[in-house]
Amino acid sequence: MLRGLLGGLAALMLVASGIFWWQGRAQSTPDAAASETAEDPIAEPEDLPTADVDGLVGIAPPEANEVGREARRFNQLDKDRDNRISRIEMLSPRAKAFRKLDADGNNLLSFEEWAVATVDRFKTADGNADLFLTRQEFATTRPKDKPRSKQKCTCR
């Protein structure tokens, strides 16, 4: 087996050296056309290109289409980019909030679990513990505004 492998390797080396010899010989052989221009090694071009571009018109750059608010909302929900929103895709943003309310982790939200979350929210808003919310206390229960994410340029 080793003798066959060495023989194959030797044959490949012989073929490679023959190709290199043939390429080197082809580059050193003078051409008939090359011998005629050998007297004038630097030929001056007759017409030089000009930079006159006044009358030239190129292709118009593509116009950026403004993606509307609804299109952006749709694209955020369409995770698999099939231009359809499935029920799972529609409900997935709400799953984190659901898991937070589902205290026992059985994927069922009972009234008690919901009520505990609501009562806790009421207690944190009721600053003076009088079991009533004033306008100022109620204003603290407002959901926090999410900071807008900066648009990322994908121009490159």
ABEGO torsion letter per residue (X at the ends): XAAAAAAAAAAAAAAAAAAAAAAAAAAABBBAAAAAAAABABBBBABBBBABAAABBBBBBBBBBBBBAAAAAAAAABAAGAGBBBAAAAAAAAAAAAAAABAAGAGBBBAAAAAAAAAAAAAAABAAGAGBBBAAAAAAABBBBBBBBBBBBAAX
